[in-house]
Amino acid sequence: MTRREVLRFATADAVAIAAADAAVQRILQLQSSQDRIDIAITGGTVGIKALACWANHSQRDDIDYSRLHFWWGDERFVERDSPDRNFNQAWDALLSQLNVPAENLHQFPAAGEGQDLDAAAGAFAAHWLTENPTIEFGFMGMGPDGHIASLFPGKPNTEASAAVIAEHDSPKPPPQRLSFSYAAIRSWNEIWFTIAGADKAAPTAVAFSSSPEDLPVGRVHGAVADVWFIDEAAATEI
């Protein structure tokens, strides 16, 4: 059974600081015994703030980044240089300051490079299967509607067997997106939910209810653990 841990903080800033510190400490622990470490990161306000906190962490440079591989939970299917891409936001917040080999940055395909959305999803699913990584932990944000990655309520992809799904009509722009599927996310060892804000209180309550699968956020669990880094505003209904 998946272990659940809830860590409550006063503010969104405190959530980001704690998540960044937990990531650095976990990676330092893992690199003492592993040659390769795979993690997943996310976009969104709190997710990017956590990466910025990582960039300023006192032990940032103690990590051997040649062993660390980064994946993203989802990506907007726009041009590679678009500021909407989660990759570019992560690059600006953290990755540009680290000595990470380019081949360790497993970014999703971009638009305008010869593949349509469905072909891009298939190509990246094949890359995932070839790499066959074990995601040690993955940051996971959540929208006010309870969506995670680019898995939205009411979409018919709940039980997709492919690792990567193509979202053609996202309810929030941009409309075309690539996302790991529920099945792929459930394979991660730990999911670290980074949640802040009063507008997240209602979907958080659903995730902790007796019917969590009513929303995407309640349909995923880490293979080992779910860790909730959550502020008081988002935790008011649990």
N, C-alpha and C positions, 0 to 999 in steps of 0.2 A: 504494500500500500504506500502511496506517495505521502511523504511527510510534509506537513504544512507548518510554516513558521511565519508569524506576523510581527513585523518590526514597525512600531509607530513612532512618528516624529512630529514635531510641532509645525514645520513648514516644508514647502517644496524644496527650498534650498537645503534643508537638513536631510531630506530624502536623497537628493543628488549626492551630497557629500558622503553619506553613509554607503550608498550603492557603489560609488567610486572606490572608497576605501576597501569595501568587501571584495571588489574585483581585484584590486592590486594584491591584497593579502592572499586571496585564493590562488592567483597565478603564481605568486612567489612560492607558495606551498607546493603547487603542482610541479613547478619546474625543477624541484629537487629530486623528482623521481620519474619525470616524463620527458621524452625528446620532442614531443609535439603536443600542443595544447590548442584546442579549438573552442572559440566562444562566439556568441552571436550578440550583436548590438542593435540598437534601434534608433529611429528618429524621434520626433516629438519634443516638446519643450523640456520635460524632465529628463528624457533619455539623452538629449544633447547636452543639457546642463551637467549630467553625470560625467559625460566624456570630458567636458571642460574641467571639471573637478579632478579627474584623473590626470589631465595634462599638468595640473598644478600640485599633484601629490608629491610629498617629500621623498617617496620611494619609487617614483615613476621610473627612474633610470636603473633601478636594481633588476628590472625585468629583462630577460633575454628575449628580445623581440624576434630573433631569428627562428624561435620555436613556436611563436604565437601566431595563430591563424584567425582572421576575422571573417565572420559571415554576417549577413543582415537578415532580419526577419522578413522584410519585404522591401520593395523599391518602386518608385514612381517610374513608369516607362516613358521617359522624356529624353531629350538629347543629353549626351554625356556631360556637357559643361553646364547644365541647368542647375540653378540654385535650389530647385525643388528636389533634387536627388538626395536621398538620405546619405549616400556615400559622400557627396560633396560637403554636406553639413558636418559629418563626422570627420572628414579631412580637415576642415577649418578648425574644428573644436579640439582635435586631438592628434589625428594620424599624421598630419604634416610635421609634427614635432617629434615623431618617433622614427627610429631606424628599422622600419618594418620592410622586409623584402616585398617587392611588388606582387610576386606570385603568392604571397600569404594573404593578400587582400582579395577575397572572393566576392567581388561585386557582381551584381546582376547585370545582364546585358542592357544596353541603352537603345533608345529609338534612333532611327535614321542611319543604321549601320548594316542594312541589308536583310534584317529579319523582321517579320511582323511579330505581334505580341505572342501568338500561339507558338510560333517557331522558337522564339526566345525562351519561352517557358520550357519547352522540350529540351533545348540545348542546355539550359542551366540545370534541369533535373538530371541530365546525363552527366554533367560535371559533378554534381552532388554524389551520384552513385559511384563515379570513378574515384573520387576522393574518399568516400565512405568515412566521413569524420565522426568522431564522438564529441558532440557539443557538451562541454563540461557545465557551462551555464549560459543562459541567454537573457539579456535584458528584454523586457516586454512591457511596452506602454499599453494604454487603453484609451479609447475615445469615449466621449459622453454617452454614445449609443451602445457601448459595450463591445465595440469591435477591437480586435487585436490584429497586428500586422496589417494585411489588407484582406482580412476575413470579416465580412460585414454581416449583420443580422439579416435574415431573410434570403440569403444567397444559397443556391442549390449545390454547394461544394462541401457540405459537411463531412461526407465520407469519401472524398476524392482519394484515390489510391496513389496518384502521382505525388512526388515530393514537392512539386512546384505547380501552382495554379496561375492561370491568366485571368485577371479581373478586367473585363472590358468596359464596365459601366459602374465605376465606384461612385457611391453617393456623395463623396467629397472629392473635389478636384485635386489633381488631374484624374481623368476618368480611367485611363489605362494604367494597370499596375501588375507587378509580379509579386508573388507571395509564397512563402513556404506554406504547405497545406497543414491541416490539423494533424494528420498522421505524422508528418515530418517533425512538427514542433513537439509532439508527444514523445518523440525519440530522444529529445534532449535530456541530459541527466537532471538538470535543475532549471526551472523557469523563475527568473527574478522579476516579479511585477514591480514596476516603478510608477506609483500612482499618486497624484496630488490634485487637490482642488475640489471644491464643493460640487461641481458639476459631475464629478466621478462617484459621488456617494451612492446614488441609486443603482448603477450597474455593479458597483462593488458589493452592495447588499445582495444582489441576485447571485453573484459568484459564491457568496457564503451561505446561500439559502438551501432549502431542500430540493430546489429545481435549478441548479446552476447552469444546466445546458440550455436554458431559455435564451442565453446570450453567448456569443463566441467566447468571451473571456472565461466562461465556466466550462468550456468544452475541451480545454487543454490542461494537462498536468504533466509536470516533469516525471521522468522515469524514477527518479529518486526523491526529489523534493520540489515544493513550491515555496518560494520565499517572497513575502509581500513587504516591500519597502513603501510605506504608505503614510501620508500626513493626516493630521487630525481632521481636517475638513473632509477628506475622502472617506474617513472611517466612521463618520457620525452615525451611520445606520447599521453597523455591525457590532 
